[in-house]
Amino acid sequence: MTTSKSTLIKNHIFFIFLPIVFSVFGEFLLKFAANETAITPDKAGLILFFTSPPIIISVLSIVCAGLLWVVGLSKFELSYAYPFLSLNYVAILVGSRLFFGEQVTLTRLVAMVFIIAGLIVISRSPYSESEGVKDAN
């Protein structure tokens, strides 16, 4: 029984988006922890920093993102999957404003629009002329 490329993409697309979610979560938590922790270059400061639960959780989240990304790369061609990582920038830009009150300039907003437009074009393009998504079976 042959499974269509579109069905396989739908079945495996979370291996593209889940790493983005874990990565963005980890980065926000890391920024929060860095803001809340007095970072000093001495041994005591480093021990305090690296034993901080938010730091540990953020690093684990980013590592999980990396592991899930490897699975995603086994399912998709790199040239198809990799551009979706630019959603990290979009999520970080929006979240930086919402969670940290950071300034978002017009230039950054325009860049975000271009990123989203590019992803729309990529996601609607034919997957590839080769075998497409690799089926787990």
N, C-alpha and C positions, 0 to 999 in steps of 0.2 A: 504494500500500500504506500503510495507516494503522498507526502504532505506538501502542500503548496508553500512557496517562499513566504507569502504574507502571513500564513498561519504560524510558521516557524518564527518569524520575526515577532509576532504578537506573543508567542509563548516564551520568548527569551529576552524581550526588551527590558524586563526588570533588571537584568544583569548590566544594563547600561545606566538605568536611572537610580537603582539602589546604591551603587557606589557614589553617585553624586550626592544623594541624601546623607549618607554616612560621612562623606568628606566635608560637606558644608556644615553639618552638625558639629563635627570634630573641630573645625576651624573656629566656629563661633564660641564653642566652649573653651577652646584654647585662648582666644582673645579675652573672654570674660575672666578666665583664671589669671592671665597675664596682667590684666588691669587690677585685679583684686589681691595679687600676691606681690609682696615687696621682693623684687628680683635683685639679689646682690651677688657679686662675683666670688664671694668666699665660699668655703666648703659648707658651712651651715646654711647659707642661703640657697645653694644648689640642692642640698638634701631636702630642704623644706619645699622647694619648687617641684622637684621630681617625685616627691612622695605625696603631693597634693592630689586628692581624689579627682578633681576636675581635670587636671593635667593627665593623669593616668587614663581616665575615661576618654578624653579627647584623642590621645595617642592611639588607644585601642580602636576607637571609631575610625580613625584615618587608616589604620592597618587593615581593619575589616573592609574598608572601601577598596583598598589596594587588592586584597584577595578576591573580592567579588569582581573587580575590574578584570583580573586575569581570567576568570571564568567567562566574563563577557567577551573578552578577546578571543576566546576559544570558540565562540558562537558566531562572531561577526568578523567581517573584514576590517582591518585597522582603519582604512580610509573611510569607511562608513561610520564606525563607532566613535573614533577619536574626536570628531568635531562636536559631539554631544557633551564632551567635557567642558566646553565653553559655557554650558549652563551653570557651572560652578561660579563663574564670574558674575553672571546675572543674579544668581541667588545671593552671593556675597554682597553685591552692590545694594540690592534691595534690603537685605537683612542688616547690613551695616547702618543704613539709614534708620530702619525701624527699631533695632535693638540697642544701637550705640549712639544714635543721633548724629552720625557722621554726615558731613556735607556731600551731596551728590551734585556734581556740576552738570551743566548742559552737555558738555563734551562726553561725559560718561553715559548720560542718558542716550545720546545719539549712538554711541558705540554699542550700547545694549540693544537698541532697535536693530542695528545692523547684524548683531549676533543672532538675534531671534529670527530675523528675515533669512539669514543664511541657513539656519537650522531647519526652517520650514522648507526651503529649497532642497536641502540634502535629504530630509525625511520623505519628500515626495518623489525624489529621483529613483530610477530603477536601482534596486539593491546592488546588483552586479551582473556581469555577463557570465560569471563562473557559477559554481554550484550554489552560492548563496549561503544562507544560514546552515550551520552544521547541525544535523539532527543528533540527539543524544542516543538514539537507538542504532 
